[in-house]
Amino acid sequence: MKKKDPRRRAREAALQILYQWEIGGADVARAAQTFFDLQWPDQAPPSEQLRTFATRLARETVERIAEIDPLIAGAAERWRPERMAVIDRLILRMAIAEMLCDRETPPAVVINEALELARTFSTEDAVKFINGVLDTIRKKLDAR
């Protein structure tokens, strides 16, 4: 089995942290701690860099939901974020948070990583939907 890129693995971890936050109602810091301490699926423990990136991305996503959800609603015609599948909504939120917070990573890379998450955790229809929504939002953010 091919070893995953550490940033991709960190994004997967951030998504799982966000899922636990969304479904379990735990605060995001506690969700991250629980995930890394009790639910980390890999044999080797996560690197400090992976933990930091994943936790920061999850925290930034939660902190910016009031800014992110209107972007999603504006780009996803007739689909309010709360009506979307949980995983799809979280992937969108996380990718948008990364585009807003991390100017180092090109938006095309962020979108591609979101599509890989959708391929892993959702459906092929979700991949197309997420791609369309994120591309629309990327253009809106570029115009700012």
DRENZA-413870 format. One record per atom (N, C-alpha, C): residue number from 1; atom name; x, y, z. Coordinates in Angstrom, 3 decimals. Atoms other than C-alpha are relative to their C-alpha. Last residue first. Layout:
// residues N
{NUM; 'CA'; {X; Y; Z}},
...
This chain:
// residues 144
{144; 'N'; {-0.010; -0.902; -1.171}},
{144; 'CA'; {-12.020; 39.943; -3.730}},
{144; 'C'; {1.170; 0.953; -0.052}},
{143; 'N'; {0.488; -1.322; 0.406}},
{143; 'CA'; {-12.261; 38.505; -7.262}},
{143; 'C'; {0.014; 1.006; 1.152}},
{142; 'N'; {-1.030; -0.636; 0.841}},
{142; 'CA'; {-10.093; 35.510; -6.351}},
{142; 'C'; {-0.384; 1.420; -0.383}},
{141; 'N'; {-1.094; -0.430; -0.881}},
{141; 'CA'; {-12.518; 34.695; -3.531}},
{141; 'C'; {1.113; 0.681; -0.781}},
{140; 'N'; {0.506; -1.113; -0.824}},
{140; 'CA'; {-15.486; 34.628; -5.919}},
{140; 'C'; {1.106; 0.538; 0.903}},
{139; 'N'; {0.093; -1.173; 0.884}},
{139; 'CA'; {-13.553; 32.484; -8.405}},
{139; 'C'; {-0.470; 1.228; 0.769}},
{138; 'N'; {-1.373; -0.432; 0.300}},
{138; 'CA'; {-12.600; 30.068; -5.632}},
{138; 'C'; {-0.013; 1.241; -0.869}},
{137; 'N'; {-0.481; -0.767; -1.152}},
{137; 'CA'; {-16.232; 29.973; -4.489}},
{137; 'C'; {1.424; 0.489; -0.232}},
{136; 'N'; {0.763; -1.252; -0.056}},
{136; 'CA'; {-17.448; 28.896; -7.926}},
{136; 'C'; {0.507; 0.895; 1.128}},
{135; 'N'; {-0.498; -0.802; 1.112}},
{135; 'CA'; {-14.680; 26.281; -8.173}},
{135; 'C'; {-0.709; 1.354; -0.033}},
{134; 'N'; {-1.302; -0.577; -0.357}},
{134; 'CA'; {-15.541; 25.022; -4.700}},
{134; 'C'; {0.576; 0.855; -1.125}},
{133; 'N'; {0.173; -1.005; -1.058}},
{133; 'CA'; {-19.224; 24.566; -5.547}},
{133; 'C'; {1.336; 0.673; 0.320}},
{132; 'N'; {0.711; -1.157; 0.522}},
{132; 'CA'; {-18.558; 22.805; -8.844}},
{132; 'C'; {-0.126; 1.121; 1.020}},
{131; 'N'; {-0.858; -0.673; 0.979}},
{131; 'CA'; {-15.907; 20.467; -7.423}},
{131; 'C'; {-0.669; 1.277; -0.519}},
{130; 'N'; {-1.023; -0.725; -0.762}},
{130; 'CA'; {-18.061; 19.653; -4.403}},
{130; 'C'; {0.920; 0.763; -0.944}},
{129; 'N'; {0.662; -1.101; -0.700}},
{129; 'CA'; {-20.987; 18.677; -6.654}},
{129; 'C'; {1.026; 0.877; 0.716}},
{128; 'N'; {0.382; -0.990; 1.018}},
{128; 'CA'; {-18.834; 16.553; -8.949}},
{128; 'C'; {-0.616; 1.234; 0.637}},
{127; 'N'; {-1.251; -0.536; 0.563}},
{127; 'CA'; {-17.179; 14.740; -6.029}},
{127; 'C'; {-0.327; 1.099; -1.008}},
{126; 'N'; {-0.490; -1.016; -0.931}},
{126; 'CA'; {-20.574; 14.353; -4.316}},
{126; 'C'; {1.279; 0.645; -0.528}},
{125; 'N'; {0.861; -1.184; 0.184}},
{125; 'CA'; {-21.922; 12.540; -7.371}},
{125; 'C'; {0.462; 1.136; 0.906}},
{124; 'N'; {-0.466; -0.656; 1.231}},
{124; 'CA'; {-18.913; 10.197; -7.160}},
{124; 'C'; {-0.856; 1.226; -0.313}},
{123; 'N'; {0.396; 0.647; 1.257}},
{123; 'CA'; {-19.856; 9.412; -3.567}},
{123; 'C'; {0.544; 0.757; -1.204}},
{122; 'N'; {1.347; -0.282; 0.477}},
{122; 'CA'; {-18.475; 10.157; -0.079}},
{122; 'C'; {-0.260; -0.726; -1.318}},
{121; 'N'; {1.019; 0.039; -1.043}},
{121; 'CA'; {-15.496; 9.347; 2.165}},
{121; 'C'; {-1.435; 0.205; -0.490}},
{120; 'N'; {-0.244; 0.957; -1.080}},
{120; 'CA'; {-12.604; 8.455; -0.137}},
{120; 'C'; {-1.216; -0.174; 0.904}},
{119; 'N'; {-0.127; 1.338; 0.602}},
{119; 'CA'; {-13.694; 10.142; -3.358}},
{119; 'C'; {0.159; -1.074; 1.073}},
{118; 'N'; {1.342; 0.418; 0.435}},
{118; 'CA'; {-14.917; 13.145; -1.345}},
{118; 'C'; {0.050; -1.385; -0.640}},
{117; 'N'; {0.761; 0.344; -1.209}},
{117; 'CA'; {-11.552; 13.376; 0.420}},
{117; 'C'; {-1.394; -0.491; -0.371}},
{116; 'N'; {-0.524; 1.295; -0.463}},
{116; 'CA'; {-9.795; 13.226; -2.961}},
{116; 'C'; {-0.718; -0.449; 1.273}},
{115; 'N'; {0.570; 1.021; 0.885}},
{115; 'CA'; {-12.076; 16.009; -4.214}},
{115; 'C'; {0.495; -1.395; 0.384}},
{114; 'N'; {1.400; 0.175; -0.392}},
{114; 'CA'; {-11.175; 18.134; -1.196}},
{114; 'C'; {-0.662; -1.082; -0.848}},
{113; 'N'; {-0.006; 0.774; -1.252}},
{113; 'CA'; {-7.467; 17.558; -1.936}},
{113; 'C'; {-1.428; -0.239; 0.489}},
{112; 'N'; {-0.346; 1.384; 0.329}},
{112; 'CA'; {-7.999; 18.695; -5.527}},
{112; 'C'; {-0.005; -0.880; 1.250}},
{111; 'N'; {1.174; 0.611; 0.644}},
{111; 'CA'; {-9.796; 21.817; -4.301}},
{111; 'C'; {0.280; -1.457; -0.340}},
{110; 'N'; {1.021; 0.172; -1.039}},
{110; 'CA'; {-6.967; 22.687; -1.886}},
{110; 'C'; {-1.229; -0.700; -0.589}},
{109; 'N'; {-0.450; 1.120; -0.831}},
{109; 'CA'; {-4.387; 22.099; -4.634}},
{109; 'C'; {-1.043; -0.293; 1.083}},
{108; 'N'; {0.167; 1.216; 0.808}},
{108; 'CA'; {-6.279; 24.344; -7.074}},
{108; 'C'; {0.414; -1.244; 0.795}},
{107; 'N'; {1.385; 0.480; -0.054}},
{107; 'CA'; {-6.573; 26.988; -4.336}},
{107; 'C'; {-0.223; -1.277; -0.807}},
{106; 'N'; {0.836; -0.478; 1.112}},
{106; 'CA'; {-2.753; 27.225; -4.157}},
{106; 'C'; {-1.417; -0.567; 0.092}},
{105; 'N'; {0.434; 1.133; 0.810}},
{105; 'CA'; {-1.354; 26.504; -0.681}},
{105; 'C'; {-0.915; 0.515; -1.111}},
{104; 'N'; {-1.170; 0.712; 0.524}},
{104; 'CA'; {0.556; 29.453; 0.765}},
{104; 'C'; {-0.388; -1.124; -0.956}},
{103; 'N'; {-0.316; -0.580; 1.311}},
{103; 'CA'; {-2.532; 31.673; 1.174}},
{103; 'C'; {1.220; -0.677; -0.647}},
{102; 'N'; {-1.331; 0.452; 0.423}},
{102; 'CA'; {-3.719; 29.437; 3.985}},
{102; 'C'; {0.282; 0.501; -1.408}},
{101; 'N'; {-1.044; -0.149; -1.017}},
{101; 'CA'; {-6.604; 30.987; 5.891}},
{101; 'C'; {1.415; -0.252; -0.498}},
{100; 'N'; {0.046; -1.297; -0.672}},
{100; 'CA'; {-9.362; 31.643; 3.347}},
{100; 'C'; {1.221; 0.238; 0.885}},
{99; 'N'; {-0.219; -1.053; 1.006}},
{99; 'CA'; {-8.535; 28.761; 0.994}},
{99; 'C'; {0.027; 1.380; 0.647}},
{98; 'N'; {-1.411; 0.048; 0.401}},
{98; 'CA'; {-8.136; 26.441; 3.989}},
{98; 'C'; {0.302; 1.067; -1.056}},
{97; 'N'; {-0.811; -0.533; -1.100}},
{97; 'CA'; {-11.467; 27.533; 5.430}},
{97; 'C'; {1.472; 0.017; -0.385}},
{96; 'N'; {0.164; -1.456; 0.045}},
{96; 'CA'; {-13.071; 26.943; 2.025}},
{96; 'C'; {0.812; 0.647; 1.118}},
{95; 'N'; {-0.739; -0.508; 1.161}},
{95; 'CA'; {-11.646; 23.429; 1.885}},
{95; 'C'; {-0.087; 1.519; -0.075}},
{94; 'N'; {-1.424; 0.110; -0.273}},
{94; 'CA'; {-12.846; 22.658; 5.423}},
{94; 'C'; {0.831; 0.565; -1.146}},
{93; 'N'; {-0.395; -0.972; -1.023}},
{93; 'CA'; {-16.347; 23.964; 4.836}},
{93; 'C'; {1.508; -0.001; 0.213}},
{92; 'N'; {0.106; -1.354; 0.554}},
{92; 'CA'; {-16.724; 22.024; 1.598}},
{92; 'C'; {0.484; 1.041; 1.000}},
{91; 'N'; {-1.074; -0.108; 0.996}},
{91; 'CA'; {-15.431; 18.778; 3.121}},
{91; 'C'; {-0.012; 1.406; -0.610}},
{90; 'N'; {-1.261; -0.181; -0.721}},
{90; 'CA'; {-17.696; 19.304; 6.142}},
{90; 'C'; {1.184; 0.133; -0.960}},
{89; 'N'; {-0.007; -1.338; -0.601}},
{89; 'CA'; {-20.774; 19.859; 3.991}},
{89; 'C'; {1.326; 0.266; 0.705}},
{88; 'N'; {-0.173; -0.947; 1.104}},
{88; 'CA'; {-20.006; 16.758; 1.918}},
{88; 'C'; {0.086; 1.429; 0.528}},
{87; 'N'; {-1.376; 0.095; 0.498}},
{87; 'CA'; {-19.487; 14.660; 5.056}},
{87; 'C'; {0.241; 1.020; -1.110}},
{86; 'N'; {-0.955; -0.511; -0.986}},
{86; 'CA'; {-22.731; 15.861; 6.666}},
{86; 'C'; {1.428; 0.004; -0.552}},
{85; 'N'; {-0.547; 1.120; -0.779}},
{85; 'CA'; {-24.872; 15.299; 3.572}},
{85; 'C'; {1.112; 0.543; 0.897}},
{84; 'N'; {-0.978; 0.870; 0.668}},
{84; 'CA'; {-26.296; 18.637; 2.515}},
{84; 'C'; {0.361; -1.178; 0.899}},
{83; 'N'; {0.721; 1.066; 0.719}},
{83; 'CA'; {-29.493; 20.195; 3.877}},
{83; 'C'; {0.946; -0.999; -0.666}},
{82; 'N'; {0.606; 0.920; -0.973}},
{82; 'CA'; {-27.671; 22.271; 6.538}},
{82; 'C'; {-0.798; -1.123; -0.657}},
{81; 'N'; {-0.957; 0.936; -0.621}},
{81; 'CA'; {-25.445; 23.762; 3.843}},
{81; 'C'; {-0.640; -1.001; 0.954}},
{80; 'N'; {-0.562; -0.632; -1.191}},
{80; 'CA'; {-28.411; 25.228; 1.955}},
{80; 'C'; {0.942; -1.012; 0.653}},
{79; 'N'; {-0.524; 0.913; -1.021}},
{79; 'CA'; {-28.834; 23.662; -1.446}},
{79; 'C'; {0.599; 0.804; 1.141}},
{78; 'N'; {1.071; 0.775; -0.622}},
{78; 'CA'; {-31.074; 25.457; -3.968}},
{78; 'C'; {0.496; -1.022; 1.035}},
{77; 'N'; {1.386; -0.405; 0.243}},
{77; 'CA'; {-28.080; 26.697; -5.925}},
{77; 'C'; {-0.977; -0.996; 0.618}},
{76; 'N'; {0.747; 1.254; 0.194}},
{76; 'CA'; {-24.808; 25.720; -4.322}},
{76; 'C'; {-1.478; 0.344; -0.146}},
{75; 'N'; {-0.580; 0.751; 1.122}},
{75; 'CA'; {-22.564; 28.776; -4.772}},
{75; 'C'; {-0.780; -1.279; -0.324}},
{74; 'N'; {0.007; -0.796; 1.224}},
{74; 'CA'; {-24.482; 31.273; -2.652}},
{74; 'C'; {0.482; -0.761; -1.217}},
{73; 'N'; {1.394; -0.207; 0.396}},
{73; 'CA'; {-25.277; 28.720; 0.050}},
{73; 'C'; {-0.088; 0.792; -1.300}},
{72; 'N'; {0.517; 1.271; 0.511}},
{72; 'CA'; {-21.609; 27.672; 0.174}},
{72; 'C'; {-1.425; 0.194; -0.519}},
{71; 'N'; {-0.699; 0.247; 1.272}},
{71; 'CA'; {-20.417; 31.263; 0.512}},
{71; 'C'; {-0.513; -1.287; -0.644}},
{70; 'N'; {0.627; -0.834; 1.036}},
{70; 'CA'; {-23.100; 31.890; 3.166}},
{70; 'C'; {0.685; -0.149; -1.370}},
{69; 'N'; {1.308; 0.518; 0.413}},
{69; 'CA'; {-21.787; 28.834; 5.059}},
{69; 'C'; {-0.730; 0.899; -1.003}},
{68; 'N'; {-0.060; 1.064; 1.005}},
{68; 'CA'; {-18.158; 29.988; 5.082}},
{68; 'C'; {-1.382; -0.415; -0.508}},
{67; 'N'; {-0.481; -0.568; 1.262}},
{67; 'CA'; {-18.334; 33.331; 6.912}},
{67; 'C'; {-0.108; -1.023; -1.136}},
{66; 'N'; {0.904; -1.120; 0.306}},
{66; 'CA'; {-20.462; 32.133; 9.837}},
{66; 'C'; {0.391; 0.699; -1.298}},
{65; 'N'; {1.248; 0.499; 0.591}},
{65; 'CA'; {-18.542; 28.827; 9.711}},
{65; 'C'; {-0.943; 1.142; -0.379}},
{64; 'N'; {0.409; -0.809; 1.151}},
{64; 'CA'; {-15.227; 30.625; 10.261}},
{64; 'C'; {-1.324; -0.437; -0.632}},
{63; 'N'; {0.022; -1.425; -0.326}},
{63; 'CA'; {-14.356; 29.440; 13.785}},
{63; 'C'; {-0.541; 0.862; -1.142}},
{62; 'N'; {1.081; -0.258; -0.956}},
{62; 'CA'; {-15.344; 25.849; 12.999}},
{62; 'C'; {-0.117; 1.504; 0.278}},
{61; 'N'; {1.276; 0.297; 0.660}},
{61; 'CA'; {-13.165; 25.690; 9.896}},
{61; 'C'; {-1.163; 0.345; 0.916}},
{60; 'N'; {0.277; -1.112; 0.920}},
{60; 'CA'; {-10.244; 27.424; 11.609}},
{60; 'C'; {-1.337; -0.201; -0.699}},
{59; 'N'; {0.358; -1.169; -0.815}},
{59; 'CA'; {-10.418; 24.851; 14.441}},
{59; 'C'; {-0.357; 1.196; -0.882}},
{58; 'N'; {1.327; 0.252; -0.580}},
{58; 'CA'; {-10.473; 21.891; 12.022}},
{58; 'C'; {-0.473; 1.218; 0.796}},
{57; 'N'; {0.967; -0.046; 1.092}},
{57; 'CA'; {-7.553; 23.324; 10.031}},
{57; 'C'; {-1.425; -0.229; 0.523}},
{56; 'N'; {0.153; -1.402; 0.418}},
{56; 'CA'; {-5.558; 24.051; 13.198}},
{56; 'C'; {-1.061; 0.122; -1.096}},
{55; 'N'; {0.740; -0.689; -1.061}},
{55; 'CA'; {-6.168; 20.546; 14.551}},
{55; 'C'; {-0.247; 1.452; -0.378}},
{54; 'N'; {1.385; 0.497; -0.030}},
{54; 'CA'; {-5.139; 18.909; 11.282}},
{54; 'C'; {-0.835; 0.755; 1.024}},
{53; 'N'; {0.701; -0.422; 1.214}},
{53; 'CA'; {-2.021; 21.059; 10.844}},
{53; 'C'; {-1.466; -0.405; 0.046}},
{52; 'N'; {0.146; -1.456; -0.013}},
{52; 'CA'; {-0.888; 20.645; 14.457}},
{52; 'C'; {-0.791; 0.477; -1.207}},
{51; 'N'; {0.971; -0.373; -1.043}},
{51; 'CA'; {-1.501; 16.903; 14.594}},
{51; 'C'; {-0.289; 1.492; -0.035}},
{50; 'N'; {1.314; 0.448; 0.467}},
{50; 'CA'; {0.319; 16.369; 11.283}},
{50; 'C'; {-1.084; 0.412; 0.993}},
{49; 'N'; {0.361; -0.862; 1.127}},
{49; 'CA'; {3.301; 18.466; 12.412}},
{49; 'C'; {-1.390; -0.358; -0.537}},
{48; 'N'; {0.459; -1.257; -0.588}},
{48; 'CA'; {3.417; 16.661; 15.774}},
{48; 'C'; {-0.455; 0.961; -1.095}},
{47; 'N'; {-1.075; -0.954; -0.274}},
{47; 'CA'; {3.656; 13.391; 13.894}},
{47; 'C'; {-0.593; 1.265; 0.606}},
{46; 'N'; {-0.095; -1.124; 0.929}},
{46; 'CA'; {0.790; 10.942; 14.271}},
{46; 'C'; {1.163; 0.910; 0.375}},
{45; 'N'; {0.719; -1.180; -0.488}},
{45; 'CA'; {1.489; 7.723; 16.174}},
{45; 'C'; {0.158; 1.169; -0.990}},
{44; 'N'; {-0.925; -1.001; -0.542}},
{44; 'CA'; {2.584; 4.759; 14.068}},
{44; 'C'; {-0.801; 1.189; 0.510}},
{43; 'N'; {-0.819; 0.651; -1.031}},
{43; 'CA'; {0.034; 1.978; 13.702}},
{43; 'C'; {0.948; 1.000; 0.651}},
{42; 'N'; {-1.299; 0.470; 0.473}},
{42; 'CA'; {-2.474; 4.171; 11.908}},
{42; 'C'; {0.782; -0.647; 1.136}},
{41; 'N'; {0.032; 1.347; 0.574}},
{41; 'CA'; {-6.150; 4.355; 12.932}},
{41; 'C'; {1.365; -0.556; -0.412}},
{40; 'N'; {-0.982; -0.063; 1.068}},
{40; 'CA'; {-5.977; 7.269; 15.410}},
{40; 'C'; {0.166; -1.392; -0.602}},
{39; 'N'; {0.562; 0.533; 1.236}},
{39; 'CA'; {-9.157; 6.767; 17.441}},
{39; 'C'; {0.969; 0.027; -1.177}},
{38; 'N'; {0.771; 1.240; -0.116}},
{38; 'CA'; {-8.129; 7.149; 21.076}},
{38; 'C'; {-0.411; -0.630; -1.318}},
{37; 'N'; {-0.350; 0.854; -1.135}},
{37; 'CA'; {-5.435; 9.792; 21.489}},
{37; 'C'; {-0.683; -1.365; -0.031}},
{36; 'N'; {-1.411; 0.382; 0.020}},
{36; 'CA'; {-5.532; 11.468; 18.073}},
{36; 'C'; {0.374; -0.952; 1.127}},
{35; 'N'; {-0.369; 0.689; 1.236}},
{35; 'CA'; {-9.307; 11.445; 17.712}},
{35; 'C'; {1.446; -0.487; 0.052}},
{34; 'N'; {0.594; 1.339; -0.006}},
{34; 'CA'; {-10.035; 12.252; 21.336}},
{34; 'C'; {0.423; -0.781; -1.239}},
{33; 'N'; {-0.730; 0.784; -0.994}},
{33; 'CA'; {-7.624; 15.203; 21.311}},
{33; 'C'; {-0.512; -1.442; 0.031}},
{32; 'N'; {-1.344; 0.272; 0.525}},
{32; 'CA'; {-9.080; 16.527; 18.086}},
{32; 'C'; {0.786; -0.879; 0.972}},
{31; 'N'; {0.162; 0.965; 1.094}},
{31; 'CA'; {-12.670; 16.193; 19.346}},
{31; 'C'; {1.363; -0.376; -0.569}},
{30; 'N'; {0.227; 1.311; -0.622}},
{30; 'CA'; {-11.663; 17.920; 22.600}},
{30; 'C'; {-0.151; -1.080; -1.066}},
{29; 'N'; {-1.269; 0.390; -0.642}},
{29; 'CA'; {-10.184; 20.848; 20.662}},
{29; 'C'; {-0.129; -1.382; 0.651}},
{28; 'N'; {-0.938; 0.474; 1.021}},
{28; 'CA'; {-13.253; 20.976; 18.387}},
{28; 'C'; {1.344; -0.424; 0.601}},
{27; 'N'; {-0.743; -1.153; 0.484}},
{27; 'CA'; {-15.780; 21.157; 21.214}},
{27; 'C'; {1.165; -0.515; -0.853}},
{26; 'N'; {-1.157; -0.350; -0.837}},
{26; 'CA'; {-17.838; 18.027; 21.380}},
{26; 'C'; {0.655; 1.263; -0.533}},
{25; 'N'; {0.223; -1.232; -0.731}},
{25; 'CA'; {-21.265; 17.980; 19.740}},
{25; 'C'; {1.141; 0.386; 0.924}},
{24; 'N'; {-0.083; 0.222; -1.446}},
{24; 'CA'; {-20.898; 14.340; 18.794}},
{24; 'C'; {-0.236; 1.238; 0.837}},
{23; 'N'; {0.920; 1.051; -0.440}},
{23; 'CA'; {-22.120; 14.623; 15.224}},
{23; 'C'; {-0.032; -0.124; 1.526}},
{22; 'N'; {1.358; -0.197; 0.525}},
{22; 'CA'; {-20.543; 17.937; 14.178}},
{22; 'C'; {-0.993; -0.988; 0.608}},
{21; 'N'; {0.514; -1.271; -0.523}},
{21; 'CA'; {-17.417; 17.800; 16.369}},
{21; 'C'; {-1.470; 0.173; -0.397}},
{20; 'N'; {0.245; 0.254; -1.423}},
{20; 'CA'; {-16.833; 14.108; 15.562}},
{20; 'C'; {-0.574; 1.256; 0.664}},
{19; 'N'; {1.158; 0.898; -0.058}},
{19; 'CA'; {-17.219; 14.901; 11.872}},
{19; 'C'; {-0.369; -0.272; 1.458}},
{18; 'N'; {1.199; -0.806; 0.251}},
{18; 'CA'; {-14.880; 17.869; 12.238}},
{18; 'C'; {-1.266; -0.852; 0.062}},
{17; 'N'; {0.188; -0.840; -1.191}},
{17; 'CA'; {-12.225; 15.638; 13.820}},
{17; 'C'; {-1.279; 0.826; -0.155}},
{16; 'N'; {0.521; 0.905; -1.027}},
{16; 'CA'; {-12.668; 13.106; 11.001}},
{16; 'C'; {-0.236; 0.742; 1.323}},
{15; 'N'; {1.376; 0.339; 0.356}},
{15; 'CA'; {-12.278; 15.874; 8.429}},
{15; 'C'; {-0.621; -0.901; 1.062}},
{14; 'N'; {0.819; -1.191; -0.273}},
{14; 'CA'; {-9.174; 17.187; 10.201}},
{14; 'C'; {-1.467; -0.278; -0.312}},
{13; 'N'; {0.164; -0.087; -1.456}},
{13; 'CA'; {-7.705; 13.659; 10.208}},
{13; 'C'; {-0.876; 1.191; 0.361}},
{12; 'N'; {0.918; 1.085; -0.379}},
{12; 'CA'; {-8.311; 13.315; 6.476}},
{12; 'C'; {-0.276; 0.044; 1.497}},
{11; 'N'; {1.338; -0.447; 0.413}},
{11; 'CA'; {-6.696; 16.729; 5.982}},
{11; 'C'; {-1.045; -1.077; 0.316}},
{10; 'N'; {0.441; -1.009; -0.974}},
{10; 'CA'; {-3.703; 15.585; 8.037}},
{10; 'C'; {-1.389; 0.529; -0.357}},
{9; 'N'; {0.383; 0.740; -1.213}},
{9; 'CA'; {-3.384; 12.437; 5.900}},
{9; 'C'; {-0.502; 0.963; 1.064}},
{8; 'N'; {1.266; 0.676; 0.320}},
{8; 'CA'; {-3.389; 14.609; 2.779}},
{8; 'C'; {-0.502; -0.740; 1.235}},
{7; 'N'; {1.038; -1.046; 0.013}},
{7; 'CA'; {-0.731; 16.855; 4.340}},
{7; 'C'; {-1.365; -0.615; -0.332}},
{6; 'N'; {0.356; -0.425; -1.365}},
{6; 'CA'; {1.373; 13.796; 5.280}},
{6; 'C'; {-1.082; 1.088; 0.029}},
{5; 'N'; {-0.643; -1.279; -0.251}},
{5; 'CA'; {1.233; 12.374; 1.719}},
{5; 'C'; {-0.430; 0.487; 1.389}},
{4; 'N'; {0.672; -1.249; 0.337}},
{4; 'CA'; {-0.126; 8.866; 1.943}},
{4; 'C'; {0.875; 1.192; 0.326}},
{3; 'N'; {0.093; -0.887; -1.152}},
{3; 'CA'; {2.077; 5.774; 1.919}},
{3; 'C'; {-0.598; 1.333; -0.434}},
{2; 'N'; {-0.761; -1.233; 0.114}},
{2; 'CA'; {1.295; 3.436; -0.963}},
{2; 'C'; {-0.219; 0.877; 1.230}},
{1; 'N'; {0.839; -1.185; 0.000}},
{1; 'CA'; {0.000; 0.000; 0.000}},
{1; 'C'; {0.878; 1.241; 0.000}},
